[in-house]
């Protein structure tokens, strides 16, 4: 049996050597350029193997059973490579390929129930079509701070056999751009055996940590199609009111903003048109930021770090946003272990972090990643920024949690206790402000009796009496200021 296994391994080695020759890989003398794995440093004498289709690229990369595959996410999700990978995996009957990724856009054929024996999706941040697979048990997720995801690759917890990425075409010096998604991609590709790239003229060329030299790509295929876009939905009247409370009372001129995912942060941005010298330091940003730039509200002039520049790590938005990002040195796309590092966040002047949640209990515990026991999203960057703002160096930081007071079914989002199995993403010690359409609850320095009073005052009026009774049963004292 051992002899057979050695023969199989030898055959694979010989096949790869043949593939390498066909793809113009050259035998390189070992130099600093070849072993440092720095994506922005050219590897002298190496070119990628340019192929005609995504199907051919996956085949040449020799996807096999039990491999680890990393996939770039958000607007940069390489959907054509995922389609080809799924087709090849099913056709070749590969088993137990583990896909690691953040939020993915577009279709996810690998996550269909009938493909569960071939692929297992493991999310750092759940989203899109993978969510239903996680809830069905055919996919999984990793609870982790967004800023710590690169550690998984840098410290050897995961060593990808293949990375599937999405880049802009190389420029005259051979540099491509990771475009809309830098986040943990840089660390993953730096520790991957093979990099397969979808090269797309529609991918914005961005700066900062986004650059990767074409020589680091092992297999590349041109596939030109527009990036996925998110339709811009007008905020509801409740979200508009929440945005108004935050914009008029909690965002100051010169503030540095982080805006989490969701329609409420977008509503806040739409109401900041009269603010001056705002800065952006956020893991992601949306079309609202573009509008503020066009109005002259975002200058990043008050920053002491990255002065005069927007700092981000990934994004999904409209074509207008992608056009704004393209070849724009006003934006720096940086690695997420820097952008989301609470120590870096704490250094931003007047750091104002605005995030949403699923529910909050009367003591200020915030659930953002699950609905009861059902996983919905992930830790994401919420606690990175809430903690960074709470511990701000200038003591002017404002950590804000914003939510509508009721669900679409009329259930209160402010509860006596969180649902059974709900995950606490942001703990009550770092929550400073909770905002609904009924007002602002200021929690810093408040005891449990005072906190419950503050939160009940911003609950929907239909639920306040029941919350008061439940608070008394839990705390053995009536909520009071």
VENPE-V58159 format. One record per run of one state. SS is the DSSP state (H for helix, E for strand, - for the rest). FROM is the first residue (numbers start at 0). TO is the last residue. If there is no record, write none. Layout:
SS/FROM/TO, SS/FROM/TO
This chain:
-/0/0, H/1/21, -/22/30, H/31/34, -/35/47, E/48/50, -/51/52, H/53/59, -/60/66, E/67/70, -/71/72, E/73/73, -/74/77, H/78/91, -/92/95, E/96/100, -/101/102, E/103/103, -/104/107, H/108/110, -/111/111, H/112/114, -/115/117, E/118/122, -/123/128, H/129/135, -/136/138, E/139/140, -/141/144, H/145/153, -/154/160, E/161/166, -/167/173, E/174/176, -/177/179, E/180/180, -/181/183, H/184/189, -/190/192, E/193/198, -/199/205, E/206/207, -/208/209, E/210/212, H/213/215, -/216/217, E/218/221, -/222/235, H/236/248, -/249/254, E/255/258, -/259/261, H/262/268, -/269/276, E/277/280, -/281/282, E/283/283, -/284/285, H/286/293, -/294/296, E/297/297, -/298/308, E/309/311, -/312/312, E/313/313, -/314/317, H/318/324, -/325/329, E/330/332, -/333/334, H/335/338, -/339/340, H/341/344, -/345/349, E/350/355, -/356/357, E/358/360, -/361/364, E/365/366, -/367/368, E/369/370, -/371/372, E/373/374, -/375/380, H/381/389, -/390/396, E/397/401, -/402/404, E/405/405, -/406/410, E/411/411, -/412/412, E/413/414, -/415/422, E/423/425, -/426/431, E/432/435, -/436/437, E/438/441, -/442/446, H/447/456, -/457/459, H/460/474, -/475/480
